[in-house]
Amino acid sequence: MGTARKPEWCLSNSMLHSHLSRKASWRTVWDGLCS
């Protein structure tokens, strides 16, 4: 997965990411999509 490109929205919504990270379920989803 190290060579996989992250979707642009993963990079452009860092503030949204910070907000979602407070919710464990969302963080799991986000990490699955963007890490």
Residue pairs with C-beta under 8 A, 6 or more apart in sequence:
1 35
6 34
6 35
7 33
7 34
10 17
10 30
10 33
10 34
17 30
17 34
20 26
20 27
20 30
21 27
21 30
